[in-house]
Amino acid sequence: MSNQLQAMKDQKIRVDWVDCDEMKIHFPNGVVLPILTFLDVDKVTPVVDPVDGGWAEFGSDEVGYGYYPVKLISEEEYEEEQRRRR
């Protein structure tokens, strides 16, 4: 992890939301990082689509790199989240 991503972690700035359609991870401080790949639950095997219990590998050279656990949600939960964000 680079200093910026580690500093965000130290300040308890956690992921705000994950947009699998746009392949981006958003933080509440405005930082947006690309999802590079999805990994299976073993955190090693790449998968095409995210799997529940798997991982999203994300980051950039400027901010740093990390992993975020994948929790799949229902269509209803997704729609509710979209309404909340508007």
C-alpha positions as CSV (number, residue, x, y, z in Angstrom):
1,M,0.0,0.0,0.0
2,S,1.3,3.5,-0.8
3,N,1.4,6.1,1.9
4,Q,-1.9,7.7,0.8
5,L,-4.0,4.5,0.9
6,Q,-2.3,3.5,4.2
7,A,-3.0,7.0,5.6
8,M,-6.7,6.7,4.6
9,K,-6.8,3.3,6.3
10,D,-5.2,4.8,9.4
11,Q,-7.7,7.6,9.5
12,K,-10.5,5.0,9.2
13,I,-11.6,6.3,5.8
14,R,-13.4,3.2,4.5
15,V,-14.8,2.4,1.1
16,D,-18.1,4.2,0.6
17,W,-19.4,2.1,-2.3
18,V,-18.3,-0.2,-5.0
19,D,-19.6,0.2,-8.5
20,C,-19.0,-3.1,-10.4
21,D,-20.6,-1.7,-13.5
22,E,-18.1,1.2,-13.7
23,M,-15.3,-1.0,-12.1
24,K,-14.6,1.7,-9.5
25,I,-14.3,1.9,-5.7
26,H,-15.4,5.2,-4.1
27,F,-14.3,6.6,-0.8
28,P,-16.2,9.3,1.1
29,N,-13.2,11.7,0.8
30,G,-13.7,11.8,-3.0
31,V,-10.9,9.4,-3.9
32,V,-12.1,7.0,-6.7
33,L,-9.9,4.0,-7.7
34,P,-10.3,1.5,-10.5
35,I,-11.1,-2.1,-9.8
36,L,-8.3,-4.0,-11.5
37,T,-9.7,-7.5,-11.2
38,F,-11.9,-9.7,-9.2
39,L,-10.5,-12.7,-7.4
40,D,-12.1,-15.9,-6.0
41,V,-12.5,-16.5,-2.3
42,D,-8.8,-17.7,-2.2
43,K,-7.7,-14.2,-3.0
44,V,-5.5,-15.6,-5.8
45,T,-7.6,-17.0,-8.7
46,P,-8.9,-14.3,-11.1
47,V,-12.6,-14.6,-12.0
48,V,-14.6,-12.8,-14.7
49,D,-17.5,-11.8,-12.5
50,P,-17.4,-11.0,-8.8
51,V,-18.3,-13.9,-6.5
52,D,-19.8,-13.6,-3.0
53,G,-16.9,-13.9,-0.5
54,G,-14.3,-13.1,-3.2
55,W,-12.2,-10.0,-3.5
56,A,-11.9,-6.9,-5.7
57,E,-8.3,-5.9,-6.3
58,F,-8.1,-2.1,-6.8
59,G,-5.8,0.9,-6.8
60,S,-3.3,3.1,-8.7
61,D,0.3,3.9,-8.6
62,E,-0.4,7.3,-7.2
63,V,-2.7,6.3,-4.3
64,G,-1.7,2.6,-3.7
65,Y,-3.3,-0.8,-4.1
66,G,-5.5,-2.9,-2.0
67,Y,-8.2,-5.6,-1.8
68,Y,-11.9,-5.2,-0.8
69,P,-14.2,-8.1,0.1
70,V,-17.0,-8.8,-2.3
71,K,-20.6,-9.1,-0.9
72,L,-23.2,-9.6,-3.6
73,I,-26.5,-7.9,-3.0
74,S,-30.0,-8.5,-4.4
75,E,-31.5,-6.4,-7.1
76,E,-33.8,-4.8,-4.5
77,E,-30.9,-3.9,-2.3
78,Y,-29.1,-2.4,-5.3
79,E,-32.1,-0.3,-6.3
80,E,-32.5,1.0,-2.7
81,E,-28.8,1.9,-2.7
82,Q,-29.2,3.8,-5.9
83,R,-32.2,5.7,-4.5
84,R,-30.2,6.6,-1.4
85,R,-27.4,8.0,-3.5
86,R,-29.6,10.4,-5.5
